[in-house]
């Protein structure tokens, strides 16, 4: 017995040392690579915006360039990066072509610099995963170890781009499967996220944080308002996901070559920018910051940003989806606070993380992000809205390749093990019991009664 215990502890010790080293190397490489991308992006934005007020008029050509780069050099770099990484982990043994990294970097910089409404975190996750996959290939790792290392790359990329090492680490192990966390990758993800964050900080990247001091004391009324906010943010997350799906559907209906489709998409965004303003172009960080400072934001801002983002991604633009999620979340939170007569700053902050929880199906990392960005006094309140948003969004995601591990309600019949894209039909379990079953029975009875009345009226 004593010998077996010693062997067990020895194996665990060696495993900890191994993954501490591998995750540290991965985190450092991803931190450095992400820093180069972020600095290149800032430089490109400065150059493009310096050309004149209507710099975004060149967006059709920018989206054309992005489309051609991806089409001819790295098709796997298409769309928003985190989605492609999730797909690679589930379907291709975490193998990522090294050429994806530079192509994604350049295509995203070109798209964002000229006004494409996308984010910068997707490329960082793809850069991180690409670096980790290449390292694993050079070290001749098996599929299991390569997969773990790529997840470390996702964590490090997310932690580095937003300056949230703990949330970044959890995001990497939470985003792949809906309803569960990959505990076997928890330690290396933490190490990679923390190392990546500190490397990028040492290389001059600064991060936005805004501790919120004016947090009200807990009351029953405030708790109910938070629950209502969570439902609202879940509905906004649902809206954003459906916008993305509808835009992709429309893009597929337009039977023209991808380069022409990119020019068309860029032209549509330019027209929309002239009609509704420039705040919905690019990253939109200025509007996010204004919302988080408690300033008044146009009521339709969250809806318009969804339109700009859906068109950009569906018609050939390259970039991430999380920064647009932050825009939609913070502005919808500001709208909710204004409508309910609540603190605009607080609910913009809660909305920002709650939309991430619902759209990406990552309520735990979103709740932790609230603590890292806005202070621990906000975290417990944000967690309520995050979980509510996660549930209300339903079995859908901005990442269609996510695999469902656990249904969001035992009263819903849905096949586990499918990707979110494969879940076409969600049925209510007719054997649902308790209060849920009674509510469902009541809804069905009301539906049958209304239907019977309609038939009688027609006769």
C-alpha positions, -999 to +999 in steps of 0.1 A: +000+000+000+028+024+010+046+017-023+015+024-044+009+057-026+045+067-032+042+058-069+010+078-072+025+109-056+056+106-078+036+105-110+015+135-099+046+154-089+063+147-123+031+157-141+029+190-122+065+198-130+060+188-167+029+210-172+043+239-152+073+240-176+053+235-208+026+260-198+052+286-188+069+283-222+036+284-240+024+314-220+056+333-226+055+326-264+018+336-266+023+367-245+051+379-268+032+370-300+000+387-288+019+418-278+033+421-313-002+418-327-017+444-303+010+469-310+008+463-348-030+468-345-027+500-326-001+513-351-024+504-381-054+520-365-034+552-359-022+553-396-057+546-411-076+571-389-049+596-396-057+596-433-089+615-428-124+615-413-138+591-438-110+565-436-136+538-434-146+544-470-117+521-479-133+492-459-146+474-490-110+472-503-098+461-468-124+433-466-114+423-501-077+421-491-087+401-459-108+377-480-081+371-505-054+365-479-075+339-461-088+322-492-054+317-508-031+313-478-050+299-449-088+290-452-088+280-415-083+317-406-117+326-419-143+342-395-137+348-358-106+329-345-118+313-313-145+294-332-119+279-355-097+268-326-127+251-309-134+233-341-097+222-344-097+209-309-128+188-313-124+176-349-087+178-360-068+166-329-059+202-320-038+204-352-035+240-364-016+250-395+013+274-385+005+296-415-028+305-398-011+327-372+005+353-395-024+353-420-050+358-392-028+385-377-026+405-409-062+399-420-075+411-387-054+442-386-065+451-421-102+446-412-102+465-379-079+493-391-104+504-418-135+500-396-146+464-397-167+457-366-149+428-351-128+421-320-091+415-313-094+385-289-103+359-316-070+364-334-052+363-300-068+330-292-059+316-326-024+330-324-020+313-289-035+280-301-013+281-333+019+287-314+010+259-289+001+235-317+033+242-335+053+237-303+035+204-296+042+192-331+079+200-328+080+181-295+061+152-311+034+152-284+005+127-287-031+140-293-040+143-256-010+164-247-013+185-279-049+192-270-040+203-235-013+226-248-036+242-274-061+249-246-033+266-227-027+287-258-064+298-258-062+307-222-030+327-226-043+345-256-075+355-239-057+365-207-032+386-226-056+405-248-079+416-219-055+416-190-075+391-170-053+361-162-077+342-140-107+347-163-086+339-193-075+306-178-110+296-169-123+307-203-099+283-221-112+253-201-148+264-201-154+274-237-149+241-254-178+222-237-211+238-226-220+228-191-186+215-178-150+224-172-119+205-182-103+201-148-073+181-162-061+213-180-068+237-151-033+240-137-015+245-171-042+270-182-037+291-150+001+290-155-001+299-192-026+327-186-006+343-157+027+340-176+013+354-208-003+383-190+029+393-172+050+389-204+027+413-223+027+437-194+065+437-193+065+444-230+045+476-226+008+465-230-015+484-206-049+472-196-082+489-188-096+484-153-124+503-136-130+494-099-166+504-092-171+517-057-208+528-058-223+493-054-256+493-035-262+471-004-281+439-010-319+442-008-347+420-021-357+447-046-321+450-059-318+412-061-350+411-082-337+439-105-305+418-110-325+388-120-346+409-144-313+423-158-300+388-163-331+378-183-328+410-204-291+403-211-299+367-220-325+381-245-298+405-259-274+376-262-301+355-280-306+385-304-269+388-312-265+351-320-296+351-342-283+382-360-250+364-368-269+333-380-293+353-402-264+374-417-246+341-426-277+328-441-282+359-463-245+358-473-249+322-485-280+331-505-259+357-525-244+336-552-213+356-561-176+349-556-162+356-521-141+386-532-171+404-546-191+394-515-164+411-494-167+443-514-205+442-511-203+437-473-178+465-469-200+488-489-230+480-468-210+489-436-198+522-452-234+531-460-245+522-425-217+543-410-228+574-429-264+567-418-258+559-381-224+572-372-189+559-368-192+546-332-201+512-345-170+508-366-139+489-355-134+478-319-157+505-305-136+508-273-145+545-269-182+537-266-175+508-243-155+530-220-182+558-221-208+532-211-186+520-182-181+555-170-218+560-167-223+583-197-255+583-218-254+560-248-279+560-278-307+535-270-302+516-302-264+512-299-265+476-288-287+466-318-268+486-344-235+471-332-249+437-338-258+445-373-224+460-381-206+429-366-228+404-383-222+419-417-185+422-412-180+386-402-205+371-427-191+389-457-153+382-453-140+403-425-115+387-401-115+392-363-130+382-330-165+383-315-159+390-278-151+427-282-184+433-300-201+412-273-186+437-247-200+466-268-235+451-270-233+441-233-221+475-219-245+495-240-275+472-233-266+475-196-266+512-199-300+511-216-314+488-189-301+510-161-315+541-177-349+525-182-351+512-147-336+543-130-305+524-118-268+531-117-257+533-154-221+525-147-228+494-126-253+479-150-231+486-180-203+466-162-227+438-154-241+438-189-207+435-204-198+403-186-234+389-187-234+391-225-202+371-226-217+345-203-247+341-225-231+344-259-201+323-253-217+299-227-190+308-202-207+320-170-178+312-146-151+330-165-174+359-171-181+362-134-144+361-126-138+387-152-162+410-134-140+407-103-107+413-122-120+443-142-145+460-118-135+448-083-147+420-060-177+440-048-193+437-082-185+401-087-213+385-067-240+407-083-225+401-118-225+363-112-263+363-108-268+381-141-242+360-158-258+327-149-293+340-157-280+352-191-263+319-197-296+300-191-319+324-210-297+323-241-306+287-245-288+260-265-271+283-290-238+301-291-216+326-310-193+296-312-212+269-332-185+243-327-190+242-289-201+207-278-230+204-254-221+184-223-251+191-201-286+204-211-295+237-195-326+223-179-336+187-171-371+195-185-356+200-220-348+171-243-317+178-263-290+154-275-258+159-255-225+154-273-236+175-304-222+208-314-243+238-309-246+241-347-260+205-349-287+212-323-317+219-346-346+207-325-350+213-287-381+196-273-398+200-239-398+167-220-435+156-217-426+139-184-414+171-167-424+171-131-429+195-103-435+232-108-419+232-142-442+204-154-472+222-141-462+254-159-456+235-191-490+218-188-507+251-181-490+266-212-501+237-234-537+239-220-538+276-228-525+270-263-551+243-270-579+265-256-569+294-278-566+271-308-601+257-301-616+292-298-600+302-332-615+272-349-650+280-334-647+316-347-638+305-382-669+282-383 
